[in-house]
Amino acid sequence: MKLNFSKSFVANSVTSMNIFCGFLSLVFASHNDFMLAAIFIMIAAIFDALDGIVARLLGTSSKFGVELDSLSDVVSFGAAPSFLIYKAFAFQFGVVGVLLSSMLLIFGALRLARFNISIQDINTKADFTGLPIPLSAITISLLIFSFYKDGKIIEPINYLIFPLVILLSILMVSKIRYNALPKLKEKTVKQKLIYIMFLLISIFLIILSEGAIAFFIFLAIILFGIVRAIYNKIFDTKNKIHELKIREN
């Protein structure tokens, strides 16, 4: 019993670090240190990935852990990016800025609530329905980290902010499928090599561009989900029409 408690404490401590990083992001954003605010959102995402891994390795996955993880995500990936985008850019638009900034928090919370009631097996990592809230938050933090210069977001990136916020918010509550992180042990050698090569190339480009390319990589991942959904919809429609024609003949 004591051993199980210790294992749960380790996993929950990792999750708590996620919440703490989200709080630090809020603190730094309130002091207009947007670089550190963005960085702590990204560090929170690392802890968010680690807590599930730790819980599975220690065999302590539980409903309590799922709920704690969602509560921490609301802080780190809902409240923190909403406040960051408001303080760094949207404040100048008054009430409209407040409402648009809050969408990341509100729709993120709705997305997490839907996820919690739909989860079947806490030990199974299935694909996501709707954009995962950490992916949305990392995209916002990368935008600020890469393009906030000399007290403002550089042009023409500043024109993308509100459309991006609206898009991310809608995608979080959409039915569009996004892939979970691949489990390398379930992949073939060829698939592993492709995945590792993609990671190495991405890291190289991120270093070469001083981080700016990372925002576009995440944006491409988000847009790929939309393109795939449209393609599948068109393909399924064509198949249904083809089947109807066969039946009619």
C-alpha positions as CSV (number, residue, x, y, z in Angstrom):
1,M,0.0,0.0,0.0
2,K,2.8,2.3,0.9
3,L,4.6,1.4,-2.4
4,N,1.5,2.2,-4.5
5,F,1.1,5.5,-2.7
6,S,4.8,6.4,-3.4
7,K,4.4,5.5,-7.1
8,S,1.2,7.6,-7.4
9,F,3.0,10.5,-5.6
10,V,5.8,10.4,-8.2
11,A,3.3,10.5,-11.2
12,N,1.1,13.2,-9.6
13,S,4.2,15.3,-8.8
14,V,5.1,15.4,-12.4
15,T,1.6,16.5,-13.2
16,S,1.9,19.2,-10.5
17,M,5.0,20.5,-12.2
18,N,2.8,21.0,-15.3
19,I,0.4,23.2,-13.2
20,F,3.3,25.1,-11.6
21,C,4.8,25.9,-15.0
22,G,1.4,27.2,-16.1
23,F,1.3,29.4,-13.0
24,L,4.8,30.7,-13.7
25,S,3.7,31.5,-17.3
26,L,0.8,33.6,-15.9
27,V,3.2,35.4,-13.5
28,F,5.7,36.3,-16.2
29,A,3.0,37.4,-18.6
30,S,1.6,39.7,-15.9
31,H,5.0,41.3,-15.7
32,N,5.3,41.6,-19.5
33,D,8.0,39.0,-19.8
34,F,6.4,37.2,-22.7
35,M,9.5,35.2,-23.7
36,L,9.6,33.4,-20.3
37,A,5.8,33.1,-20.3
38,A,5.9,31.3,-23.6
39,I,8.9,29.1,-22.5
40,F,7.1,27.9,-19.4
41,I,4.0,26.9,-21.5
42,M,6.4,24.7,-23.5
43,I,8.0,23.3,-20.4
44,A,4.6,22.5,-19.1
45,A,3.9,20.6,-22.3
46,I,7.0,18.5,-21.6
47,F,5.8,17.6,-18.1
48,D,2.3,16.9,-19.6
49,A,3.9,14.3,-21.9
50,L,6.1,12.9,-19.1
51,D,3.3,12.4,-16.5
52,G,1.5,9.8,-18.7
53,I,4.8,8.0,-19.5
54,V,5.7,7.9,-15.8
55,A,2.2,6.7,-14.7
56,R,2.3,3.9,-17.3
57,L,5.9,2.9,-16.4
58,L,5.0,2.7,-12.7
59,G,1.6,1.2,-13.3
60,T,-0.3,3.9,-11.5
61,S,-2.7,5.1,-14.2
62,S,-6.0,6.1,-12.6
63,K,-9.1,8.2,-13.0
64,F,-7.7,10.5,-10.4
65,G,-4.6,11.0,-12.5
66,V,-6.8,11.7,-15.6
67,E,-8.8,14.4,-13.7
68,L,-5.6,16.0,-12.2
69,D,-4.1,16.0,-15.7
70,S,-7.1,17.8,-17.2
71,L,-7.2,20.4,-14.4
72,S,-3.5,21.1,-15.0
73,D,-4.1,21.4,-18.7
74,V,-6.8,24.0,-18.1
75,V,-4.3,26.2,-16.3
76,S,-1.2,25.6,-18.5
77,F,-2.8,25.2,-21.9
78,G,-6.0,27.2,-21.5
79,A,-5.6,30.1,-19.0
80,A,-1.8,30.6,-19.7
81,P,-1.9,31.0,-23.5
82,S,-5.2,33.0,-23.3
83,F,-3.6,35.5,-20.9
84,L,-0.3,35.5,-22.9
85,I,-2.0,36.4,-26.1
86,Y,-4.1,39.1,-24.4
87,K,-1.2,40.7,-22.7
88,A,1.1,40.5,-25.7
89,F,-1.4,41.6,-28.3
90,A,-5.1,41.6,-27.8
91,F,-5.3,44.1,-24.9
92,Q,-5.3,47.0,-27.4
93,F,-8.6,45.9,-28.8
94,G,-10.6,46.3,-25.5
95,V,-13.6,44.1,-25.0
96,V,-13.1,42.3,-28.3
97,G,-9.6,41.4,-27.3
98,V,-10.8,40.0,-24.0
99,L,-13.5,37.9,-25.7
100,L,-11.2,36.6,-28.4
101,S,-8.3,35.8,-26.0
102,S,-10.7,33.9,-23.7
103,M,-11.7,31.5,-26.5
104,L,-8.5,29.5,-26.0
105,L,-9.5,28.9,-22.4
106,I,-13.2,28.4,-22.9
107,F,-13.0,26.0,-25.9
108,G,-10.0,24.3,-24.3
109,A,-12.0,23.5,-21.2
110,L,-14.9,22.2,-23.3
111,R,-12.5,20.0,-25.2
112,L,-11.1,18.5,-22.0
113,A,-14.5,17.9,-20.5
114,R,-15.6,16.0,-23.7
115,F,-12.3,14.0,-23.5
116,N,-12.8,13.1,-19.9
117,I,-16.4,11.7,-20.4
118,S,-15.4,9.8,-23.6
119,I,-12.3,8.1,-22.4
120,Q,-12.8,4.3,-22.3
121,D,-9.5,2.8,-21.2
122,I,-7.0,5.1,-19.3
123,N,-4.1,2.8,-20.3
124,T,-4.8,3.1,-24.1
125,K,-3.4,6.0,-26.1
126,A,-5.9,6.4,-28.9
127,D,-6.0,9.2,-31.6
128,F,-7.6,12.4,-30.5
129,T,-11.0,13.7,-31.6
130,G,-10.4,17.5,-32.0
131,L,-7.2,19.4,-31.7
132,P,-5.4,18.5,-28.4
133,I,-5.2,21.5,-26.1
134,P,-1.4,21.2,-25.6
135,L,-0.9,21.5,-29.4
136,S,-2.9,24.6,-29.4
137,A,-1.0,26.2,-26.5
138,I,2.4,25.3,-27.9
139,T,1.5,26.9,-31.3
140,I,0.5,30.1,-29.5
141,S,3.6,30.1,-27.3
142,L,5.9,29.5,-30.3
143,L,4.2,32.4,-32.1
144,I,5.0,34.8,-29.2
145,F,8.5,33.3,-28.7
146,S,9.5,33.7,-32.3
147,F,7.7,36.8,-33.5
148,Y,7.4,39.1,-30.5
149,K,10.1,41.7,-31.1
150,D,10.7,45.2,-29.8
151,G,7.5,45.4,-27.8
152,K,5.2,44.1,-30.5
153,I,4.4,41.1,-32.8
154,I,6.1,41.7,-36.1
155,E,4.1,42.1,-39.4
156,P,2.6,40.3,-41.1
157,I,2.3,37.7,-38.3
158,N,0.2,40.1,-36.2
159,Y,-2.6,39.8,-38.8
160,L,-2.7,36.1,-38.3
161,I,-3.3,36.1,-34.6
162,F,-7.1,36.5,-34.3
163,P,-7.8,34.1,-37.2
164,L,-5.4,31.6,-35.6
165,V,-7.0,31.9,-32.2
166,I,-10.5,31.4,-33.7
167,L,-9.2,28.4,-35.8
168,L,-7.5,26.7,-32.8
169,S,-10.6,27.2,-30.6
170,I,-12.9,25.7,-33.2
171,L,-10.6,22.8,-33.9
172,M,-10.4,21.9,-30.2
173,V,-14.1,21.2,-30.1
174,S,-14.3,19.8,-33.7
175,K,-14.6,16.1,-34.7
176,I,-11.4,16.3,-36.7
177,R,-9.0,13.5,-35.9
178,Y,-5.4,14.2,-34.7
179,N,-2.9,11.4,-34.2
180,A,-1.5,10.6,-30.8
181,L,2.3,10.4,-30.5
182,P,3.5,7.2,-32.3
183,K,4.8,4.4,-30.1
184,L,8.1,3.5,-31.7
185,K,8.0,-0.1,-30.3
186,E,5.0,-0.8,-32.5
187,K,6.6,0.5,-35.7
188,T,8.7,-1.3,-38.2
189,V,12.4,-0.5,-38.6
190,K,11.7,1.6,-41.7
191,Q,8.9,3.5,-39.9
192,K,11.2,4.2,-37.0
193,L,14.0,5.5,-39.2
194,I,11.6,7.8,-41.0
195,Y,10.2,9.1,-37.7
196,I,13.7,9.7,-36.3
197,M,14.9,11.4,-39.5
198,F,11.9,13.7,-39.4
199,L,12.7,14.6,-35.8
200,L,16.4,15.3,-36.6
201,I,15.5,17.4,-39.6
202,S,13.0,19.4,-37.6
203,I,15.5,20.0,-34.8
204,F,18.1,21.1,-37.3
205,L,15.7,23.5,-39.0
206,I,14.6,24.9,-35.6
207,I,18.2,25.6,-34.6
208,L,19.0,27.1,-38.0
209,S,16.0,29.4,-37.9
210,E,16.5,30.3,-34.2
211,G,13.2,28.7,-33.4
212,A,11.0,30.5,-36.0
213,I,10.5,27.4,-38.1
214,A,9.0,25.5,-35.1
215,F,5.8,27.7,-35.3
216,F,5.3,26.8,-38.9
217,I,6.0,23.1,-38.2
218,F,3.2,23.0,-35.6
219,L,0.9,25.1,-37.9
220,A,1.5,22.6,-40.7
221,I,0.5,19.7,-38.3
222,I,-2.7,21.5,-37.4
223,L,-3.5,22.3,-41.1
224,F,-2.7,18.7,-42.1
225,G,-5.5,17.5,-39.8
226,I,-8.0,19.8,-41.7
227,V,-6.8,18.8,-45.1
228,R,-6.9,15.1,-44.2
229,A,-10.5,15.4,-42.9
230,I,-11.6,17.2,-46.1
231,Y,-9.9,14.5,-48.2
232,N,-11.5,11.7,-46.3
233,K,-14.9,13.4,-46.5
234,I,-14.6,13.7,-50.3
235,F,-13.3,10.2,-50.7
236,D,-16.1,8.7,-48.5
237,T,-18.7,10.6,-50.5
238,K,-17.3,9.3,-53.8
239,N,-17.3,5.8,-52.4
240,K,-21.0,6.1,-51.3
241,I,-22.0,7.5,-54.8
242,H,-20.1,4.6,-56.4
243,E,-21.9,2.1,-54.2
244,L,-25.3,3.6,-55.0
245,K,-24.6,3.4,-58.8
246,I,-23.6,-0.2,-58.5
247,R,-26.8,-1.0,-56.6
248,E,-28.9,0.9,-59.1
249,N,-27.3,-1.1,-62.0
